[in-house]
Amino acid sequence: MSTASTSASAPDSAVGTAPSPTPEPFVGLDRRSKLVFAGLMLGMLVASLSQTIVSPAMPVIVADLGGMAHYSWIATSAMLVSAVTVPVVGKLSDQYGRRGFYLAGIAIFLLGSILAGFSTNFWFLVAARAVQGLGMGTLMPLSQTIIGDIIPPRQRGKYQGLMGATFGLASIAGPLIGGTVTDHFGWRYLFFLTLPLGVIAFAFVLRFLHLDHVARRTTVDVLGIITLTPGLVIGLLATSWGGATYAWDSPTIIGMYVAAALLLGLFVRIEMRAENPLLPLGMLARPVVALSILASFAVAVAMFGAIIYIPVYAQAVMGVSATGSGAILIPQSVSMIGMSILSGLLVSRTGRYKEILIVGGLVMLTGYWLLTQVAYGDAAWHLTVAMVVIGLGLGMMMQIFTLVVQNAVPQSELGVATASVQFFRNIGSTVGIAVLGTVMTSRMQPAIESRLPAGASAMMQGGDSGAGVGSVLDQGTLEKLPAPIVEAIRTGMGEAMHDVFFTAIPFVVVAIVLSIFIPHLKLRDTLDHHEPATSTGSVPALAVDEDEVHGEADGGSDVSADPHRTRV
């Protein structure tokens, strides 16, 4: 199928030797393309719900299955596998097409959901979440990539804003559904609830998503895959275990970081020589791409600090139920949805994005500062205000980074470029959950014990009648304890969570600084992107000057078509 922006591609022999036809301006999606976009939003909703629906149930799951010392692994396992999957799928989709991978991603996600619902112990659940992560790592980047296949960058902002709103909707519906189902039916039903929606998404995409792909005769970067994958896994495991399972200076953690560094160093060396690299280093070396990706990484660290650990604060410090902790995230999600849509429309109307990124970072920084000021005994609206401000900042930043990177690369690199953003965002999410989880678990016990009345410490040592540290998130256990001890526990948890939220602030500052230095490139009005007539596979960095890059007239130097680009 085609959109109004589709134009004929010049033959390979004509590239660089004859002028290409001027691409037609984008006038909107036709009916078939709108159905494709709807299918993408449905797939994104399925993947996003898997992240948000579990967050209010995590304290209950840990209290049921055990594993408090590894609390963050319920979320980390999915993020880790997703992070490793994203660049591989992004590159392979450029070579072999998007549709098959997208359908496989939905099927794998549904399998992981079934396994998670039947989990018999903590680590079985972690493994099932890893299977879900494999599906998520396929669905989320390809949703953004296919948007880039059918919509030019200048008009892409509003559509990516809607995609961001889908994630925001999942942020609202997920915790609400998760908390309500956990309180009334049990946490296992959370994973079964997504199955009907996933089946509908699979059928919808199977029916309407048809992408014509120009096959490429090229090699798969197998060496890149087998060095990047273990390098990332070992490095992220070390980050998750450090300070919790093992001391940061233990031989295990140091050895794991050394092994990860060696594997990733070998990966870089392989990529420099590969005929068809998994992650083109020339692309990552462009300032606009590199800075956007690194800023997106930093924002992801802070974002998941809010999504995962605010429900913990609500249950452990404020004493709300799982349902209440899910509902408490609604103000943040609503503000993020509204600002995501508004920012996307503003980018499409003005063609400017840098100013929005900087302001968004400052707003998010203000929100996190407000979050660190919330303490045990404060009114609920203090937490609400902080979350609303954080949501506004997130809505101004998350989707725009993807747009900036997509605008800076040729259409033939769209898949790997979009996957690179999602890849580093997933790495940021994983690192954020692990690092902030380490801060929480390391600070929780000493903070609580320092507040306990004299002689009450024995009650925190576990046992049949004790309130072990892993049970402070279980409301049923706390209800059996004397009021002074409960107050000490909640106060101590409040102090520990203050440190968790404060840890996220430096990452927001880094995102702001990086955003300041992101070069501004004019957003293209067509799908076509100028590619140099070279056979090396590398693309020089784009100039920052808008007139040099795009010409004074709309379209400018964008009139050269990519002979390999995917058509919809």
C-alpha positions as CSV (number, residue, x, y, z in Angstrom):
1,M,0.0,0.0,0.0
2,S,1.1,3.6,-0.3
3,T,0.7,6.9,1.3
4,A,0.4,10.3,-0.4
5,S,4.1,10.8,0.3
6,T,5.4,7.7,-1.5
7,S,7.5,8.4,-4.6
8,A,9.3,6.2,-7.0
9,S,12.9,5.3,-6.2
10,A,15.7,5.9,-8.6
11,P,17.6,2.8,-9.8
12,D,20.9,2.1,-8.2
13,S,22.9,3.1,-11.3
14,A,21.3,6.5,-11.3
15,V,22.2,7.4,-7.8
16,G,24.7,10.2,-7.8
17,T,24.6,10.5,-11.6
18,A,21.1,11.8,-12.4
19,P,18.6,13.9,-10.5
20,S,15.9,11.9,-8.7
21,P,12.2,12.8,-9.0
22,T,11.1,15.3,-6.5
23,P,9.2,13.5,-3.7
24,E,5.6,14.4,-3.4
25,P,4.7,16.3,-0.2
26,F,3.0,14.4,2.6
27,V,-0.7,15.1,2.7
28,G,-1.8,12.5,5.3
29,L,-2.3,8.8,5.8
30,D,-4.8,6.9,3.6
31,R,-7.3,4.5,5.0
32,R,-5.0,1.5,4.9
33,S,-2.1,3.4,6.5
34,K,-4.5,4.5,9.3
35,L,-5.3,0.9,10.0
36,V,-1.6,0.1,10.1
37,F,-1.1,2.9,12.6
38,A,-4.0,1.7,14.7
39,G,-2.4,-1.8,14.7
40,L,0.9,-0.4,15.9
41,M,-0.8,1.5,18.7
42,L,-2.5,-1.7,19.8
43,G,0.8,-3.6,19.8
44,M,2.5,-0.9,21.7
45,L,-0.4,-1.0,24.3
46,V,0.1,-4.7,24.8
47,A,3.9,-4.3,25.4
48,S,3.5,-1.2,27.6
49,L,0.9,-2.9,29.8
50,S,3.3,-5.6,30.6
51,Q,5.6,-3.0,32.2
52,T,2.9,-1.0,34.1
53,I,0.4,-3.6,35.2
54,V,2.8,-5.5,37.4
55,S,4.2,-2.5,39.3
56,P,1.5,-2.2,42.0
57,A,1.6,-6.0,42.5
58,M,5.3,-6.3,43.0
59,P,5.2,-5.9,46.8
60,V,2.5,-8.6,47.0
61,I,4.4,-10.9,44.6
62,V,7.5,-10.7,46.7
63,A,5.6,-11.2,49.9
64,D,4.0,-14.4,48.3
65,L,7.0,-15.9,46.5
66,G,9.8,-14.4,48.5
67,G,12.9,-12.8,46.9
68,M,12.9,-9.4,48.6
69,A,16.7,-9.2,48.2
70,H,16.1,-9.5,44.4
71,Y,13.0,-7.3,44.3
72,S,13.9,-5.4,41.2
73,W,14.4,-8.6,39.1
74,I,10.7,-8.9,38.4
75,A,11.1,-5.8,36.2
76,T,14.8,-6.0,35.5
77,S,14.7,-9.5,33.8
78,A,12.2,-8.2,31.2
79,M,14.1,-5.0,30.6
80,L,17.5,-6.8,30.3
81,V,16.3,-9.3,27.6
82,S,14.4,-6.5,25.8
83,A,17.5,-4.4,25.8
84,V,19.6,-7.2,24.2
85,T,16.8,-8.0,21.7
86,V,16.2,-4.4,20.4
87,P,19.4,-3.8,18.3
88,V,19.3,-7.3,16.8
89,V,15.7,-7.1,15.7
90,G,16.1,-3.5,14.5
91,K,19.0,-4.5,12.2
92,L,17.3,-7.7,11.0
93,S,14.1,-5.8,10.2
94,D,16.1,-3.5,7.9
95,Q,17.4,-6.5,6.1
96,Y,14.4,-8.9,6.0
97,G,11.3,-6.7,6.7
98,R,9.3,-5.7,9.7
99,R,6.0,-7.7,9.5
100,G,7.3,-11.2,10.4
101,F,9.3,-9.9,13.4
102,Y,6.4,-7.9,14.6
103,L,4.0,-10.9,14.6
104,A,6.7,-13.1,16.2
105,G,7.1,-10.4,19.0
106,I,3.4,-10.6,19.9
107,A,3.4,-14.4,19.9
108,I,6.5,-14.6,22.2
109,F,5.0,-12.0,24.5
110,L,1.8,-14.0,24.9
111,L,3.9,-17.1,25.7
112,G,5.7,-15.2,28.4
113,S,2.5,-14.0,29.9
114,I,1.1,-17.6,30.1
115,L,4.4,-18.8,31.8
116,A,4.3,-15.9,34.2
117,G,0.7,-16.6,35.3
118,F,1.7,-20.2,36.2
119,S,4.9,-19.3,38.0
120,T,5.6,-21.6,41.0
121,N,8.4,-19.6,42.6
122,F,10.2,-16.3,42.3
123,W,12.9,-17.3,39.8
124,F,10.3,-19.0,37.5
125,L,8.5,-15.7,37.4
126,V,11.8,-13.9,36.6
127,A,12.4,-16.3,33.7
128,A,8.9,-15.9,32.4
129,R,9.3,-12.1,32.5
130,A,12.5,-12.6,30.5
131,V,10.4,-14.3,27.8
132,Q,8.0,-11.4,27.9
133,G,11.0,-9.1,27.5
134,L,12.0,-10.9,24.3
135,G,8.5,-10.0,22.9
136,M,8.7,-6.4,24.2
137,G,12.1,-5.9,22.7
138,T,10.6,-6.7,19.3
139,L,7.3,-4.8,19.5
140,M,8.4,-1.5,21.0
141,P,11.2,-0.5,18.5
142,L,9.4,-1.8,15.5
143,S,6.3,0.2,16.3
144,Q,8.4,3.4,16.1
145,T,10.3,2.2,13.1
146,I,7.2,1.4,11.0
147,I,5.9,4.9,11.8
148,G,9.1,6.2,10.3
149,D,8.4,4.1,7.2
150,I,5.1,5.7,6.4
151,I,5.3,9.3,7.9
152,P,7.9,12.0,7.1
153,P,9.8,13.5,10.1
154,R,8.1,17.0,9.9
155,Q,4.7,15.3,10.4
156,R,5.9,12.5,12.5
157,G,5.8,14.4,15.8
158,K,2.0,14.3,16.2
159,Y,1.9,10.6,15.4
160,Q,4.7,9.8,17.8
161,G,2.9,11.9,20.3
162,L,-0.1,9.7,20.0
163,M,2.2,6.6,20.4
164,G,3.6,8.2,23.5
165,A,0.0,8.7,24.7
166,T,-0.5,5.0,24.2
167,F,2.3,4.3,26.7
168,G,0.7,6.9,29.0
169,L,-2.6,5.2,28.7
170,A,-1.0,2.0,29.7
171,S,0.6,3.9,32.6
172,I,-2.9,4.8,33.8
173,A,-4.8,1.6,33.0
174,G,-2.0,-0.8,33.9
175,P,-1.6,0.2,37.6
176,L,-5.3,0.6,38.1
177,I,-6.0,-2.8,36.6
178,G,-3.0,-4.3,38.3
179,G,-3.9,-3.0,41.8
180,T,-7.6,-3.9,41.5
181,V,-7.0,-7.5,40.2
182,T,-4.2,-8.1,42.8
183,D,-6.5,-7.1,45.7
184,H,-9.6,-9.0,44.5
185,F,-8.4,-12.0,42.5
186,G,-4.6,-12.4,43.0
187,W,-1.5,-11.3,41.1
188,R,-1.4,-14.3,38.7
189,Y,-4.5,-13.0,36.8
190,L,-2.5,-9.9,35.8
191,F,-0.6,-11.9,33.2
192,F,-3.7,-13.8,32.0
193,L,-5.6,-10.5,31.5
194,T,-3.3,-9.4,28.7
195,L,-3.9,-12.6,26.6
196,P,-7.2,-11.5,24.9
197,L,-5.8,-8.1,24.1
198,G,-2.6,-9.8,22.7
199,V,-4.6,-12.2,20.5
200,I,-6.7,-9.3,19.1
201,A,-3.5,-7.3,18.4
202,F,-2.0,-10.3,16.6
203,A,-5.1,-10.8,14.4
204,F,-5.3,-7.1,13.7
205,V,-1.7,-6.8,12.6
206,L,-1.9,-10.0,10.6
207,R,-4.8,-8.6,8.7
208,F,-3.8,-5.0,8.1
209,L,0.0,-4.7,8.4
210,H,1.5,-5.5,5.0
211,L,4.8,-3.9,4.2
212,D,6.5,-4.3,0.8
213,H,10.1,-4.9,1.6
214,V,13.0,-4.7,-0.9
215,A,15.2,-7.7,-0.1
216,R,18.9,-7.1,0.4
217,R,21.7,-9.5,-0.3
218,T,23.9,-9.0,2.7
219,T,25.4,-10.8,5.6
220,V,24.2,-11.0,9.2
221,D,26.6,-9.7,11.8
222,V,26.8,-12.9,13.8
223,L,30.0,-12.1,15.6
224,G,28.5,-8.8,16.6
225,I,25.5,-10.5,18.1
226,I,27.4,-13.1,20.0
227,T,29.8,-10.5,21.6
228,L,27.2,-7.8,22.3
229,T,24.6,-10.2,23.9
230,P,26.8,-11.7,26.7
231,G,28.6,-8.4,27.2
232,L,25.4,-6.6,27.9
233,V,24.0,-9.4,30.0
234,I,27.1,-9.7,32.2
235,G,27.4,-6.0,32.6
236,L,23.7,-5.5,33.5
237,L,23.8,-8.5,35.9
238,A,26.8,-6.9,37.7
239,T,24.9,-3.6,38.0
240,S,21.9,-5.4,39.4
241,W,23.8,-7.6,41.9
242,G,26.3,-4.9,43.0
243,G,25.5,-3.6,46.5
244,A,22.7,-6.2,47.0
245,T,23.8,-9.8,46.3
246,Y,27.5,-8.9,46.3
247,A,29.5,-6.0,47.5
248,W,30.5,-3.5,44.8
249,D,34.2,-4.2,45.4
250,S,33.8,-8.0,45.5
251,P,35.8,-10.2,43.1
252,T,32.6,-11.4,41.5
253,I,31.3,-7.9,40.6
254,I,34.7,-6.6,39.5
255,G,35.3,-9.8,37.4
256,M,31.9,-9.4,35.7
257,Y,32.6,-5.8,34.8
258,V,36.0,-6.7,33.4
259,A,34.4,-9.5,31.3
260,A,31.7,-7.2,30.1
261,A,34.2,-4.5,29.1
262,L,36.3,-7.1,27.2
263,L,33.3,-8.4,25.3
264,L,32.0,-5.0,24.5
265,G,35.4,-3.8,23.4
266,L,35.7,-6.8,21.1
267,F,32.2,-6.0,19.8
268,V,33.3,-2.4,18.9
269,R,36.4,-3.8,17.1
270,I,34.2,-6.3,15.2
271,E,31.7,-3.5,14.2
272,M,34.5,-1.4,12.8
273,R,35.4,-4.1,10.4
274,A,32.0,-5.7,9.7
275,E,30.6,-5.5,6.2
276,N,27.1,-5.0,7.6
277,P,27.5,-4.0,11.3
278,L,24.8,-4.6,13.8
279,L,25.3,-1.1,15.2
280,P,26.9,1.2,12.5
281,L,29.4,3.2,14.5
282,G,29.5,5.9,11.9
283,M,25.8,6.6,12.7
284,L,26.4,6.6,16.4
285,A,29.4,9.0,15.9
286,R,27.1,11.8,14.6
287,P,26.6,14.4,17.3
288,V,22.9,14.7,16.9
289,V,22.4,10.9,17.1
290,A,24.9,10.2,19.9
291,L,23.7,13.1,22.1
292,S,20.0,12.2,21.6
293,I,20.6,8.6,22.4
294,L,22.6,9.3,25.6
295,A,20.0,11.8,26.8
296,S,17.3,9.3,26.2
297,F,19.2,6.8,28.3
298,A,19.5,9.3,31.2
299,V,15.8,10.1,31.0
300,A,14.9,6.4,31.1
301,V,16.9,5.9,34.3
302,A,14.9,8.6,36.0
303,M,11.5,7.6,34.4
304,F,11.5,4.1,35.7
305,G,12.6,5.4,39.1
306,A,9.2,7.0,39.2
307,I,7.1,4.2,37.6
308,I,8.6,1.3,39.7
309,Y,9.3,2.9,43.1
310,I,6.5,5.4,43.6
311,P,4.1,2.5,44.2
312,V,6.6,1.1,46.7
313,Y,6.5,4.4,48.5
314,A,2.7,4.5,48.5
315,Q,2.4,1.1,50.0
316,A,5.3,1.0,52.4
317,V,5.2,4.6,53.6
318,M,1.6,5.8,53.0
319,G,0.0,2.5,53.8
320,V,-2.2,2.3,50.7
321,S,-3.4,-0.9,49.1
322,A,-2.1,-2.3,45.8
323,T,-5.2,-0.8,44.2
324,G,-4.5,2.6,45.8
325,S,-0.8,2.5,44.8
326,G,-1.8,1.8,41.2
327,A,-4.3,4.7,41.2
328,I,-1.7,7.1,42.7
329,L,0.2,7.0,39.4
330,I,-2.7,8.4,37.4
331,P,-1.9,12.1,37.8
332,Q,1.6,11.5,36.4
333,S,0.3,9.4,33.5
334,V,-2.4,11.9,32.6
335,S,0.1,14.8,32.6
336,M,2.5,12.7,30.5
337,I,-0.2,11.8,27.9
338,G,-1.4,15.4,27.5
339,M,2.0,16.9,27.2
340,S,3.2,14.1,24.8
341,I,0.3,14.9,22.4
342,L,0.8,18.7,22.8
343,S,4.6,18.5,22.3
344,G,4.1,16.4,19.2
345,L,1.7,18.8,17.7
346,L,4.0,21.7,18.5
347,V,7.0,20.0,16.9
348,S,4.9,19.3,13.7
349,R,3.7,22.9,13.6
350,T,7.0,24.7,14.3
351,G,9.6,22.2,13.1
352,R,11.5,23.0,16.4
353,Y,12.4,20.4,19.0
354,K,15.5,21.4,20.9
355,E,13.8,24.1,23.0
356,I,11.1,21.6,24.0
357,L,13.7,19.0,25.1
358,I,15.5,21.5,27.3
359,V,12.3,22.9,28.9
360,G,11.1,19.3,29.4
361,G,14.3,18.4,31.2
362,L,14.0,21.4,33.6
363,V,10.4,20.6,34.3
364,M,11.3,17.0,35.1
365,L,14.2,18.1,37.3
366,T,11.7,20.3,39.3
367,G,9.4,17.3,39.7
368,Y,12.1,15.1,41.1
369,W,13.2,17.7,43.5
370,L,9.7,18.0,44.8
371,L,9.6,14.2,45.1
372,T,12.6,14.2,47.3
373,Q,10.8,16.6,49.7
374,V,8.0,14.2,50.4
375,A,8.2,12.5,53.8
376,Y,6.2,10.2,56.0
377,G,3.2,12.0,57.3
378,D,2.8,14.5,54.5
379,A,-0.5,15.0,52.8
380,A,-1.1,12.9,49.6
381,W,-1.3,16.0,47.4
382,H,2.5,16.6,48.0
383,L,3.2,13.4,46.2
384,T,0.6,14.1,43.5
385,V,2.1,17.5,42.6
386,A,5.6,16.0,42.2
387,M,4.2,13.3,40.0
388,V,2.3,15.7,37.8
389,V,5.4,17.8,37.2
390,I,7.5,14.7,36.4
391,G,4.8,13.6,33.9
392,L,4.9,16.9,32.2
393,G,8.6,16.7,31.7
394,L,8.5,13.1,30.5
395,G,5.8,14.0,28.0
396,M,8.0,16.7,26.5
397,M,11.1,14.5,26.0
398,M,10.6,10.7,25.5
399,Q,9.1,10.6,22.0
400,I,11.0,13.6,20.6
401,F,14.4,11.9,21.0
402,T,13.3,9.1,18.7
403,L,12.1,11.7,16.1
404,V,15.4,13.6,16.3
405,V,17.4,10.4,15.5
406,Q,15.1,9.3,12.8
407,N,15.4,12.6,11.1
408,A,19.2,12.5,11.1
409,V,19.6,9.1,9.3
410,P,18.7,7.8,5.8
411,Q,15.7,5.6,5.3
412,S,17.8,2.5,4.9
413,E,19.1,2.9,8.4
414,L,15.8,3.7,10.0
415,G,15.3,0.4,11.7
416,V,18.7,0.2,13.3
417,A,18.6,3.9,14.2
418,T,15.2,3.6,15.9
419,A,16.3,0.4,17.6
420,S,19.4,2.2,18.9
421,V,17.3,4.7,20.7
422,Q,15.1,2.0,22.2
423,F,18.1,-0.1,23.0
424,F,19.8,2.6,25.1
425,R,16.5,3.5,26.6
426,N,16.0,-0.1,27.7
427,I,19.5,-0.2,29.0
428,G,18.7,3.0,30.9
429,S,15.5,1.5,32.3
430,T,17.4,-1.6,33.4
431,V,20.2,0.3,35.0
432,G,17.7,2.7,36.6
433,I,15.7,-0.2,38.1
434,A,18.8,-2.0,39.3
435,V,20.7,1.0,40.7
436,L,17.6,2.5,42.5
437,G,16.7,-1.0,43.7
438,T,20.1,-1.4,45.1
439,V,19.8,2.0,46.9
440,M,16.4,0.9,48.3
441,T,17.5,-2.5,49.6
442,S,20.7,-1.3,51.0
443,R,19.1,1.7,52.8
444,M,15.9,0.0,53.9
445,Q,17.0,-2.2,56.8
446,P,19.4,0.3,58.5
447,A,16.8,3.1,58.1
448,I,14.0,1.0,59.7
449,E,16.2,-0.4,62.5
450,S,17.4,3.1,63.4
451,R,13.8,4.1,64.0
452,L,12.6,1.0,65.9
453,P,11.9,1.3,69.7
454,A,14.5,-0.2,72.0
455,G,14.1,-4.0,72.1
456,A,12.0,-4.2,69.0
457,S,14.7,-5.0,66.5
458,A,14.2,-8.8,67.1
459,M,10.8,-8.4,65.4
460,M,12.5,-7.5,62.2
461,Q,14.5,-10.7,62.0
462,G,11.7,-12.8,60.4
463,G,10.3,-16.0,61.7
464,D,6.7,-17.1,61.9
465,S,5.6,-14.1,63.9
466,G,8.2,-11.6,63.0
467,A,8.1,-8.8,60.4
468,G,11.2,-9.6,58.4
469,V,12.5,-6.8,56.2
470,G,11.0,-8.5,53.2
471,S,7.5,-8.3,54.9
472,V,7.4,-4.5,55.4
473,L,5.6,-4.3,52.1
474,D,2.9,-6.7,53.2
475,Q,0.0,-4.7,54.6
476,G,-1.4,-7.8,56.4
477,T,1.8,-8.4,58.3
478,L,2.0,-4.7,59.4
479,E,-1.5,-4.8,60.7
480,K,-0.5,-7.4,63.2
481,L,2.3,-5.2,64.7
482,P,2.0,-2.6,67.4
483,A,1.4,1.0,66.2
484,P,4.8,2.4,67.3
485,I,6.6,-0.3,65.4
486,V,4.5,0.3,62.3
487,E,5.2,4.0,62.5
488,A,9.0,3.3,62.8
489,I,8.9,1.1,59.8
490,R,7.0,3.6,57.7
491,T,9.3,6.4,58.7
492,G,12.4,4.4,58.0
493,M,11.0,3.4,54.6
494,G,10.3,7.0,53.9
495,E,14.0,7.9,54.5
496,A,15.1,5.0,52.3
497,M,12.8,6.1,49.5
498,H,14.1,9.6,49.8
499,D,17.5,8.4,48.9
500,V,16.1,6.4,46.0
501,F,14.4,9.4,44.4
502,F,17.4,11.6,45.1
503,T,19.6,9.2,43.2
504,A,17.6,9.9,40.0
505,I,18.3,13.6,40.0
506,P,21.9,13.5,38.5
507,F,20.6,11.5,35.5
508,V,18.0,14.2,34.8
509,V,20.7,16.9,35.0
510,V,22.8,14.9,32.5
511,A,19.8,14.7,30.1
512,I,19.4,18.5,30.3
513,V,23.1,19.2,29.6
514,L,23.1,16.7,26.6
515,S,19.9,18.3,25.2
516,I,21.5,21.7,25.2
517,F,24.3,20.4,22.9
518,I,22.1,18.5,20.5
519,P,22.5,20.2,17.0
520,H,19.2,21.3,15.4
521,L,18.5,19.8,12.0
522,K,15.5,20.9,9.9
523,L,12.8,18.3,10.0
524,R,12.2,16.8,6.6
525,D,8.8,17.0,4.9
526,T,9.2,13.8,2.8
527,L,10.1,10.2,3.5
528,D,13.2,10.4,1.3
529,H,16.6,11.2,2.7
530,H,19.8,12.1,0.8
531,E,22.3,9.3,0.8
532,P,25.8,9.7,-0.6
533,A,26.7,7.6,-3.6
534,T,29.2,5.4,-1.9
535,S,29.6,1.7,-1.6
536,T,31.2,1.6,1.8
537,G,28.0,1.6,3.7
538,S,29.0,4.5,5.9
539,V,27.2,7.8,5.9
540,P,29.0,11.0,6.8
541,A,27.7,13.1,9.6
542,L,25.1,15.6,8.6
543,A,25.9,19.2,8.7
544,V,24.2,21.3,11.4
545,D,23.5,24.3,9.1
546,E,19.9,23.9,7.9
547,D,20.4,25.6,4.6
548,E,23.4,23.4,3.7
549,V,21.6,20.2,4.7
550,H,18.2,20.8,3.3
551,G,18.4,23.8,1.0
552,E,16.4,27.0,1.4
553,A,13.3,25.5,-0.2
554,D,11.3,22.7,1.4
555,G,12.7,19.4,0.4
556,G,16.1,20.9,-0.5
557,S,18.6,18.2,-0.8
558,D,16.1,15.6,0.3
559,V,15.2,14.9,-3.4
560,S,17.4,11.9,-3.7
561,A,15.5,8.7,-3.0
562,D,16.8,5.7,-1.2
563,P,16.6,2.8,-3.6
564,H,16.4,0.3,-0.7
565,R,13.8,1.9,1.5
566,T,10.8,0.0,2.8
567,R,7.5,0.9,1.3
568,V,4.1,0.8,2.9
